[in-house]
């Protein structure tokens, strides 16, 4: 284990900003409490909204709470602030901490600082980071006996907090972590980057958070390579390579879909082949042989919520692409599913799309065109994004519903044998759902009951 990790936190006065309900905040809060830190947990959600998280922390006497609001006093006289992903660095509370000389940390980057002897494999990208992360983890896990180390999964993975891995991780172990732009802010603050980095794609997203600035968005993403050294590796797709600055110190490897054409891979879509190519190059950078990589990829079953085939009901295939939360991601989904059809020559369109949700300030014109091109019908969940999409005047029929249950029911009524139903939202989940995982779980529960 990493030596003296408890001593780094015992007796420290730490404010945790953003507990949340997804499990990661609970994970590192529990870890720090067990280390003997004096914790203040503050969250804009109320105790009722956080009930499931608070229940898991009820036994700890060294945690006090400020819920339903933040208070400036919680950002003074502290040894450390740990902020959740999504909390803006420009927050007045973060500014208060910095004014008082208090370091602001985040889960994964704090782990990296505390465990410099662990090899970090980090994956970012507007699209593709989850699939690429899962592939790298599966490949390295299959090869870990030869690597003579343990392989861990962390970062932006549901229910997994990274900091508690300090209990298990040893020198030479590997952490594979998915890193969104918010988590990479922590790496920027710490002035560190992963040893092996993967940057899959870069396109508009989170423009509501970044005030419409692609430069600010890229600057956060760039922390994945900004502090790499000459013996580190950066894996990119060709379109990202064009965006890189010229003064990168690490070795840059360009991944190409053509290089993995011979791999057996069940997940449909050319964009998923590109993700596979990134994962293969990252595994090679660790030292895994291509023959081993091919075997691991052939056994890979896919990732929940990423073009995930669920079942066929009365001749209708059903897919879950819940984590497609941008127009480009849904466009890629529609293209992929149109390519795997067996009756392409006989029928021009057989996709019934379930989409819609909260607007993220992204361009919708191309999404509307793709829906017209690939779909026979669109069922749209209520939300500000849906309203803006309707304004694009799509030509195909569409129906607006107020629940995922109604969406599935309507889709099944519209579907005929040979059709495909897919949930690929293209928008955020806020409003109708607690979060995107709630949307995923509701959809999965409904589909599981279908016969």
TORVOSE-594304 format. One record per residue: residue in three letters; z, y, x of N, C-alpha, C in turn. Coordinates in steps of 0.1 Angstrom, whole numbers, plus 5000, padded with zeros to 4 digits. Layout:
N
ALAZYXZYXZYX
...
***
This chain:
451
UNK500049885008500050005000500050135009
UNK499650245003499750365010501150405013
UNK501550425026502950445030503450575024
UNK504750565020505450685017504950765005
UNK504150704996503550774985504650834976
UNK505750754974506850804966507550934971
UNK507650934985508251044991507451174989
UNK506151154987505251274985505551344972
UNK506151274962506351324949507851334944
UNK508651254951510051254947510751394947
UNK511351434936511951564935511051684934
UNK509751664935508851774934508751824919
UNK508651954918508552024905507052034902
UNK506551954892505151954889504851984875
UNK503952064872503452094859502152014857
UNK502051934846500851864843500151934831
UNK499051994833498352074823497251984816
UNK497551944804496651854797496951714797
UNK497751664788498151524787497051434781
UNK496551484770495451414763495851284756
UNK494851224750495051094743494250984748
UNK493551004759492550904764493150804774
UNK494450834779495050734787495250774802
UNK494250854807494350894821495550984824
UNK495751084815496851174816498251104816
UNK498351014806499550934805499750844818
UNK498650794823498650714835499250784847
UNK498750904850499350964862500651034859
UNK500951074847502251134843503351024845
UNK503050904840503950794841504250764856
UNK503150754864503250734878504150834885
UNK503950954883504751064889506151064884
UNK506351034872507751024867508550904874
UNK507850794876508450684883508650714897
UNK507950804903508150844917509350944918
UNK509850984907511051074907510751224907
UNK509451254903509151404902509751464890
UNK510051594890510551664879509351734872
UNK508951674860507751704854507851804842
UNK506851894841506651964829505251934824
UNK505151884812503851854806503551954795
UNK502352014797501952124787500552084782
UNK500452104769499152064763498952154750
UNK497752194747497552274735497552194723
UNK497552064724497651974713499151964709
UNK499451934696500751934691501351794694
UNK502651784692503351654694502751544684
UNK502351584672501751494663500451444668
UNK499651534673498351494679498451404691
UNK499551424698499751344711500751234709
UNK500951194697501951094694501850964702
UNK500650914703500350784710500750804725
UNK500350914730500650934745502150954747
UNK502751034739504251064740505050934739
UNK504650844730505450724728505550644741
UNK504450644749504450574762505250634772
UNK505650764770506450834780507950854776
UNK508250804764509550834758510750794766
UNK510650694775511850654782512150744794
UNK511250834798511550914810512351034807
UNK513451054814514251174812513951284821
UNK513051264830512651374840511351434836
UNK511051434822509851504817510251594806
UNK509851724807510051814796508651864791
UNK508651904779507251934773507152074767
UNK505952124769505552244762504252214754
UNK504352194741503252144734502752244723
UNK501452234720500952324710500652464716
UNK500952484729500652604736500852584751
UNK500452684759500852694773501752814775
UNK502652814785503452924788503352954803
UNK503253084806503053124820504253084828
UNK505453074823506553034830506452894836
UNK505652814830505452674835504552664847
UNK504052784851503152794862503752874873
UNK505052884873505752954883506852864889
UNK507252884901508352804907508152654907
UNK506852614909506452474909505952444923
UNK506052314926505452264939503952224938
UNK503552204925502152154923501852164908
UNK500552194906500052194892498952084892
UNK498951994883497951894881497151924868
UNK495951964869495151994857494251884853
UNK494151864840493151764835491751824836
UNK490751724836489351764836489051844823
UNK488251944825487952034813488752154812
UNK489952164819490652284819489952384829
UNK489552494824488752584833489552634845
UNK488952644857489652694869489952844867
UNK489152904857489353044854490453074844
UNK491152974840492252984831493353084836
UNK493953164827494953254831496153184837
UNK496353054832497552984837497252924851
UNK496052884854495652844867495752964877
UNK495253074871495353204879496753234883
UNK497653214873499053244875499653154886
UNK499253024886499752934896499252974910
UNK497953014911497353054924498053184929
UNK498353274919498953404923500353374929
UNK500953264925502253224930502153124941
UNK500953104946500753024958501052874956
UNK500852834943501052694939499752614940
UNK499652504947498452424948498052364934
UNK496752364931496252314919495552184922
UNK495952074917495351944920494751874908
UNK493951774911493451684900493551534904
UNK493551454894493851314896493151244908
UNK491751244908491051164918491151234932
UNK490951364932490951434945492351424951
UNK493451424943494751414948494951274954
UNK494451174948494451034953493751034967
UNK492551094968491851094980492651164991
UNK493351274988494151334998495351255003
UNK495851174994497051094997496650965004
UNK495350925002494950795007493650815015
UNK493750885026492450915034491950785041
UNK492650675041492150555047491450465038
UNK491350505025490550435015489150485014
UNK488150405015486750445014486450485000
UNK485950604998485650664985484150654982
UNK483750584971482350584967482350664954
UNK481750784954481750874942480350884936
UNK480350894923479050894916479151014906
UNK478151104907478051214897476551214892
UNK476351304883475051324877475151364862
UNK474251444857474251474843474151354835
UNK473151264839473051134832473051024843
UNK473550904839473450794847474650754855
UNK475650844856476750824865477650704860
UNK477750684847478650574842477950434845
UNK476650424843475950304845475950274860
UNK475650374868475550354883476950314888
UNK478050384884479350344888479650204885
UNK479350164873479650024868478949924877
UNK477649954880476849864888477449854902
UNK477749964908478349964922479549874922
UNK480449904912481749834912481449674910
UNK480549634902480249494900479749434913
UNK478849504919478249454932479349434943
UNK480149544945481149534955482249434952
UNK482549424940483549324936483049184939
UNK481749154937481249024940481148994955
UNK481249104963481149084977482449114985
UNK483549134977484749184984485349084993
UNK485148954991485648855000485048875014
UNK483748905014483148935027483549065033
UNK483749165024484149295029485649295034
UNK486349185029487749175033488649295029
UNK488449335016489249445011489249424996
UNK490049514989490049524975489149634970
UNK488549614959487649724953488349764940
UNK488449894939489149954927488150044919
UNK488350064906487550154898488450264893
UNK487850394894488650504890487750624885
UNK488350744884487550854880487450864865
UNK486250904861486050934846485750804839
UNK486750714839486650584833487750574822
UNK487350534810488350534799489650464802
UNK490750534800492050464801492550444815
UNK491750484825492150454839492550584847
UNK493750584851494150694860494050654874
UNK493650734883493350704897494550714905
UNK495350814903496550834912497450714913
UNK497750644902498650524903498150414912
UNK496850424916496350324925496950334939
UNK497650444942498450454954499350334956
UNK499850284945500750164946500150044952
UNK498850024949498149904953497249924965
UNK496650034967495550054977496150044991
UNK495349974999495649955013494550025022
UNK494850035035493850085044492649995044
UNK491450055043490249985043489749945029
UNK490549965019490149935005489050035001
UNK488450004989487350084984487650124970
UNK487450254967487550314954486150354949
UNK485650304938484450344932484750434920
UNK484350554920484750644909483650724904
UNK483650734891482750824883483350964883
UNK482551064887483051204889482251294881
UNK482751354870482051464863482251594870
UNK481551694866481651824873483051884873
UNK483851854862485151904862486051844873
UNK485951714874486751644884486351684898
UNK485051714900484651754913485151894916
UNK485651974906486252094910487552074918
UNK488151954916489351924924488951894938
UNK487851834940487351804954486951934961
UNK486452024953486152154959487352234963
UNK488352224955489652294958490252224970
UNK490152094972490752024983489852024996
UNK488552064994487652075005487251935011
UNK487151835001486751705006485651654997
UNK484951555002483851484994484051334997
UNK483451244988483551104990482751065003
UNK483150945009482450895020481050855017
UNK480850795006479550755001479350824987
UNK478450904986478250984973476850954967
UNK476850944954475650924946475451044936
UNK474351104936473951214927472751174920
UNK472951134907471751064900470751164894
UNK471251254886470351354879471051484878
UNK470251584876470851724873469951794862
UNK470551814851469851884840470851954831
UNK470352044822471352124815472352044807
UNK473652074808474752024801475952114802
UNK476852104793478152174793477852324795
UNK476752374789476452514791477452604783
UNK478052544773479152624766480352644775
UNK480652554784481752564794481352654805
UNK480052644810479652724822478952854818
UNK479152894806478553024802477053034804
UNK476352924802474952924804474452924818
UNK475252914828474852914842474652784848
UNK473452744851473152624858473552624872
UNK473652744878474152764892475552724893
UNK476452764883477852734884478052584882
UNK477252524873477252384870476952304882
UNK475852344889475452274901476452284912
UNK477052404913478052434924479152334923
UNK479652304911480652204909480252064913
UNK479052034908478451894911478251884927
UNK477851994933477651984948478851954956
UNK480051954950481251924958481151774962
UNK480351694956480251554959479651534973
UNK478851634978478351614991478651735001
UNK479251844995479451965003480251945015
UNK481251855015482251845026482051705033
UNK480951645031480651515038480451545053
UNK480751435061480551445075479251365079
UNK478951375092477651315097477551165095
UNK478751095095478650955093478850915078
UNK478851005069478850975055477450965049
UNK477350915037476050895031475950955017
UNK474751015014474451075001473251004995
UNK473350944984472250874977471750964966
UNK470450994965469951074954468651014949
UNK468251054937466951034932465951144937
UNK464651114937463751214943463851354937
UNK464151364923464151494917465451574922
UNK466551504925467751574930467551614945
UNK466751534952466551564966465951704968
UNK465051734959464351874959465351984958
UNK466551954952467552064949468552084960
UNK468551994969469551994980469352104990
UNK470452164994470352265005469952195018
UNK469452275028468952215040470052185050
UNK471252235048472252215058473252105056
UNK472751995048473651885045473951805058
UNK475151775061475551705073475351555072
UNK475551495060475551355058474051295058
UNK474051165059472751095059472251085044
UNK471051135041470551145028469551025026
UNK469850945015469050825012468450854998
UNK467150844997466450864984466150734978
UNK466750714966466550584958465350594949
UNK464650484949463350484941463350354932
UNK462950374919462950264910462050154914
UNK460950194921459950094926460549994935
UNK461650034942462249944952463149834946
UNK463349844932464149744925463349674915
UNK462049684916461149624906461349474904
UNK461749404915461949264915463249214910
UNK464249314907465549274903465549234888
UNK466349134885466549094871467649184865
UNK467349264855468249364850468049384835
UNK469049354827468849344812468849474805
UNK469349584811469349714804468049774804
UNK467549814792466149864791466050014795
UNK464850054799464650194802464350224817
UNK463350304819463050334833464150414840
UNK464850494832465950574837467050484842
UNK467250374835468250274839467850204852
UNK466550184854466050134867466350224878
UNK466250354875466550454885468050454889
UNK468950434879470350424881470650294890
UNK469950184887470050064895469650094909
UNK468650164911468150194925469250264933
UNK469950364926471050434932472150344936
UNK472550254927473650164929473250064941
UNK472050024942471649934953471750004966
UNK471350124967471450204980472850224983
UNK473750254974475150274977475750154982
UNK475450034976476049904980475549874994
UNK474249904997473749885011474549965021
UNK474850095017475550175026476950125029
UNK477550045020478849985022478649865032
UNK477449805031477149685040476849565032
UNK476549565019476249455011474849415013
UNK474549285015473249235017472449235004
UNK471149255005470249264992470349134984
UNK470349024990470448894983471648894974
UNK472748934979474048934971473949044960
UNK473349154963473149264953472349204941
UNK471249134944470349084934471148984925
UNK471948904930472748804923473748874913
UNK474348974919475349054911474649124899
UNK473549184902472749264892472249164881
UNK471849044884471348954874472448914864
UNK473748914869474848884860475449004852
UNK474949124855475449244849475149244834
UNK476149274826475949274811475749404805
UNK475749514813475649644807477049714805
UNK476949834800478149914798478249964784
UNK479449954778479649994765479250144762
UNK478450164752478050294748476950354756
UNK476350274765475150314773474050224770
UNK473250244760472050164756472550014755
UNK473649994748474249864747473749794735
UNK473149684737472649594726473849534720
UNK474049544707475249484700474849354692
UNK473949364683473549244676472349264668
UNK471749164662470649164653471149124639
UNK470949214629471349184616470149184606
UNK469849064601468749044592467449104598
UNK467249064611466049104618466049244623
UNK467149324622467249464627468149464639
UNK467649514650468449524662469249644662
UNK470549634667471449754667471949784681
UNK471849904685472249944698473250054697
UNK474150064707475150164709474850244721
UNK474450374719474250464730475050594728
UNK476350564724477250674720477450774731
UNK477350734744477650834754476450924758
UNK475350904750474251004752474651134745
UNK475251224752475751354746474851474749
UNK473651454754472751564757471451524751
UNK470551624747469251594742468451504752
UNK468451534765467751454774468151304774
UNK469451284773469951144772469451064760
UNK469351134749468851064737467351044738
UNK466651144744465251124746464951004754
UNK465750984765465550874774465850744766
UNK466850744758467150624749465950594740
UNK465350684734464250664725463050604732
UNK462850664744461750614752461950464756
UNK463150434760463550304765463350204754
UNK463850234742463850134731462450124726
UNK461550224727460150204723459450114733
UNK459950104745459250024755459649874754
UNK460849844748461249704747460749634734
UNK460049704725459649654713458549544715
UNK458549444707457649334708456349364700
UNK456449454690455349474681454749614682
UNK454749664694454349804697452949824692
UNK452049724693450649744689450449744674
UNK451449684667451349664653451949784645
UNK452949844650453749944643454050064652
UNK453750184648453850304657455250344658
UNK456150334648457550374649458450284642
UNK459550234648460450144641461950174645
UNK462150294650463550334653464250424643
UNK465350384638466250464630467350524638
UNK467350654640468250714649469450774641
UNK470650744647471950814642472250914653
UNK472251034650472551144660473351254653
UNK473551364661474151484656475551504661
UNK476051624659477451654663477551804666
UNK478451824676478851964680477852014690
UNK477452144689476452204698477052224712
UNK476252214722476652234736475852344742
UNK475052424734474252534739473052484747
UNK472452374743471352314751470052334742
UNK468952334749467652344743467352214735
UNK466852234723466652124714465152094710
UNK464252174715462852164711462352024715
UNK462551974727462051854732462651734724
UNK463951744721464551644713463951624699
UNK463651734693463051734679461651664681
UNK460851694691459551634693459651484695
UNK460651444703460851304706461251224694
UNK462151284686462551214673461351194664
UNK460451294663459251284656458351184661
UNK458251174675457351074681457850934680
UNK459150904681459550764683460350714670
UNK460750794661461650754650460950754637
UNK461350654629460750654615461750734606
UNK462950754610463950824602465150864611
UNK465750974607466951024615468051044605
UNK469250994609470451014601471351094609
UNK471751214604472451314613473851334608
UNK474751324618476251354616476451504615
UNK477251554606477451694605477951764618
UNK477651884619478051964631477152074634
UNK477652164643476852284647475552244654
UNK475652144662474452094669473352044659
UNK473851974649472951914638472252034631
UNK472952134628472452254621471252314629
UNK471552324642470552384651469352284653
UNK469552154653468452064653467552064641
UNK468252074629467452094617466552214617
UNK467052314624466252444625465052424633
UNK464852314640463652284648462552234639
UNK462852204627461852164617461152034620
UNK461951934622461351804625460551754613
UNK459451674616458551634606459051504599
UNK459751424606460251294599461351324590
UNK461551224581462651234571463951224578
UNK464951304573466351294578467351314567
UNK468551264570469551264560470851304567
UNK471651394562472851444568474051374561
UNK474951314569476151244564477351304570
UNK478551274564479851324569480751224575
UNK480251104577481050994584480150894591
UNK480650834601479850734608479650614599
UNK480550584590480350474580479150494571
UNK479050624566477950654558476650654566
UNK476750694579475550684587474950544589
UNK475850454591475450314593474950254580
UNK475650284569475250234556473850284552
UNK473550414555472250474552471150404561
UNK471550384574470550324583470150184579
UNK471150104574470849974570470049974557
UNK470250064549469350074537467950104540
UNK467750194550466350234554465650124563
UNK466450044570465849944580465149824573
UNK464149784580463349664576463349574588
UNK463149444586463049344597462049394608
UNK462549394620461749444631462049584635
UNK462949654627463349784631464549784641
UNK464849894646465949914655466850034650
UNK468150014649469050114646469850154659
UNK469950274663470650314675471450444672
UNK472750434676473550554677473350614691
UNK472750734691472550814703472650954699
UNK473851014700474151134693473451264698
UNK473251274711472651394717473551514717
UNK474751504711475651624710477151574712
UNK477951674714479451644715480051594702
UNK481151524703481851464692482751554684
UNK483051664689484151754684483851784669
UNK484951794661484851824647485051704639
UNK484051614639484151494630485051384637
UNK485151384650485851284657486951344666
UNK487951274670488851314680488251344694
UNK487351254697486551264710485451164709
UNK484651154720483551064720483950914719
UNK485150884724485550744723485950704709
UNK486450804702486750774688485450744680
UNK484450824683483150804677482650664680
UNK482750624693482350494698483050384691
UNK484350394690485250294684484950274669
UNK484750384662484450374648483150294646
UNK482150334654480850264652480950124656
UNK481550084667481749944671482449864660
UNK483449924654484249854644483449814632
UNK482549914628481649894616480649784619
UNK480049794631478949694634479549554636
UNK480749544642481349414644481549344631
UNK481749414620481949344607480649304600
UNK479549354605478249324599477849174602
UNK477249114592476748974593475348964589
***
